[in-house]
């Protein structure tokens, strides 16, 4: 198959991105440039009815932070597709909707090793594995030795980055610097609008 006729292959990185940080961006860019993926789309999860309050920034604000973080990188894209879908949102439903909107794309699920053991319990997990590849990236303190058991699951030797959004929010609340933990435009917006300070 020639490159011209090959479907665009897009990795999907789902997350609350509360906030997006350098670890997310290094991983997304690595996947987009060190694998056979053409791009990575960061799918911002909507506000969960079970996570209302100070910890979870409103979905539109989190989406805007992702957009700020990836300005100038044509291999990365922010998606808010789940905001208008039924809640709670299930990965298979989002994959189906993306396939409907982008029939010329092939979508690959990007997943941390820590989430892989729970995949069989996901809604229509058998369809996810039958219809989509899954690229697994390492997570601190996790050893998913049997992840290659399924032919559609591939382990990617991506950088291991132990940065957490919880740590960043704690720093903001304590008035400590988050420089280099998040991109400069994200840091500026968080400080300007006093996110997690109220």
C-alpha positions in Angstrom: 0.0 0.0 0.0 1.4 3.4 -1.0 1.7 6.1 1.6 -0.8 8.2 -0.5 -3.5 5.6 -0.1 -2.8 4.7 3.5 -5.4 5.8 6.1 -4.3 8.5 8.5 -3.4 6.8 11.7 -4.2 8.8 14.8 -3.5 7.9 18.4 -6.1 8.9 21.0 -4.9 10.0 24.5 -7.9 10.3 26.8 -7.7 12.2 30.0 -9.1 14.8 32.3 -6.0 16.9 31.8 -6.6 18.7 35.1 -4.3 20.4 34.2 -2.4 19.2 31.1 1.3 19.0 32.0 4.7 18.3 30.5 4.4 14.6 31.0 1.3 14.4 28.9 2.9 16.5 26.1 6.2 14.5 26.0 4.2 11.3 25.8 1.8 12.6 23.1 4.6 14.0 21.0 6.8 10.9 21.4 3.9 8.7 20.3 3.2 11.0 17.3 6.9 11.1 16.2 8.5 7.8 17.3 5.8 5.3 16.2 3.8 4.8 13.0 1.2 7.3 14.1 0.6 10.4 12.0 -0.8 12.4 14.9 -2.1 12.2 18.4 -5.4 13.7 19.5 -5.8 14.6 23.2 -9.4 13.8 24.1 -10.5 15.9 27.1 -13.0 14.0 29.3 -16.1 16.0 30.3 -17.0 17.0 33.7 -18.0 13.9 35.7 -21.1 14.3 37.8 -19.2 12.5 40.5 -16.2 14.9 40.4 -17.8 18.2 40.9 -16.0 20.8 43.1 -12.7 22.5 43.5 -10.5 19.7 42.3 -11.9 19.3 38.8 -11.6 22.4 36.7 -14.6 23.0 34.4 -14.3 21.0 31.2 -14.1 24.0 28.8 -11.2 25.5 30.9 -9.3 22.2 30.8 -9.9 22.0 27.0 -8.6 25.6 26.6 -5.4 24.7 28.6 -4.8 21.8 26.3 -5.2 24.0 23.3 -2.8 26.5 24.8 -0.3 23.7 25.5 -0.1 22.4 21.9 0.0 25.7 19.9 2.4 25.3 17.0 2.6 21.5 17.1 0.7 20.2 14.0 1.1 16.6 15.1 -1.1 17.2 18.2 -4.8 18.2 18.4 -7.2 18.9 21.3 -10.6 17.2 21.1 -13.8 18.1 23.1 -15.9 15.5 21.3 -17.2 13.9 24.5 -18.6 17.2 25.9 -21.8 16.8 23.9 -22.0 13.0 24.1 -24.2 11.1 26.7 -22.7 10.9 30.2 -20.9 8.9 31.4 -18.9 8.7 28.2 -17.6 5.3 27.2 -14.5 4.8 25.1 -16.2 2.6 22.5 -18.9 5.2 21.9 -16.3 7.9 21.3 -14.4 5.6 19.0 -17.6 4.9 17.0 -18.4 8.6 16.8 -14.8 9.5 15.6 -15.0 6.7 13.0 -18.3 8.2 11.8 -16.8 11.7 11.5 -13.4 10.6 10.1 -14.0 7.5 8.0 -10.5 8.0 6.4 -8.7 7.7 9.7 -7.6 4.7 11.7 -7.7 5.3 15.5 -5.3 3.7 18.0 -6.1 3.8 21.7 -3.1 5.0 23.8 -3.2 3.5 27.3 -0.9 3.4 30.4 0.2 0.1 31.7 -1.7 0.7 34.9 -5.0 0.8 33.0 -4.5 -2.2 30.9 -5.5 -4.9 33.5 -8.9 -3.3 33.7 -9.6 -3.1 30.0 -11.5 -6.4 29.8 -14.2 -4.8 32.1 -14.7 -1.8 29.8 -17.9 -1.5 27.8 -17.6 -3.7 24.7 -13.9 -4.3 25.4 -13.9 -7.2 22.8 -15.0 -4.7 20.1 -12.3 -2.2 21.1 -9.6 -4.9 20.8 -11.1 -6.3 17.6 -11.4 -3.0 15.8 -8.6 -0.9 17.2 -5.0 -1.3 18.0 -3.9 -0.4 21.6 -0.5 1.2 22.2 0.6 0.8 25.8 3.1 3.1 27.5 5.0 2.5 30.7 3.8 3.8 34.1 5.8 4.2 37.3 5.7 1.1 39.5 3.8 -1.1 37.0 5.0 -4.2 35.2 2.5 -5.4 32.7 4.5 -8.4 31.6 1.7 -10.2 29.7 0.4 -7.2 27.8 1.5 -8.7 24.5 -1.0 -11.5 25.0 -3.4 -9.9 22.5 -2.2 -9.3 18.9 -3.7 -5.8 18.8 -1.8 -4.6 21.9 1.7 -3.2 21.4 4.0 -2.0 24.1 5.8 1.2 23.2 9.1 2.0 25.0 8.1 5.6 25.7 9.8 7.8 28.4 8.7 7.1 31.9 7.5 10.4 33.4 6.2 10.5 37.0 4.5 13.9 36.9 1.0 14.1 38.3 -1.8 16.7 37.9 -2.5 16.3 41.6 1.0 17.4 42.5 0.7 20.4 40.2 -2.6 21.4 41.8 -1.1 21.1 45.3 1.8 23.3 44.2 -0.6 26.0 42.9 -2.6 25.9 46.2 0.6 26.2 48.2 1.8 29.1 46.1 4.8 27.1 44.8 6.3 27.4 41.3 5.0 25.1 38.6 7.5 26.3 36.0 8.6 23.5 33.6 5.9 21.2 35.0 3.5 22.8 32.6 4.1 24.8 29.4 4.5 28.6 29.9 1.2 29.6 28.4 -0.6 27.1 30.7 1.2 28.3 33.7 0.3 31.9 32.8 -3.4 31.1 32.4 -3.5 29.1 35.7 -1.9 32.0 37.6 -3.9 34.7 35.8 -7.3 33.1 36.5 -6.3 31.8 39.9 -7.3 28.2 39.1 -7.3 25.9 42.2 -6.8 28.9 44.4 -10.4 29.7 45.2 
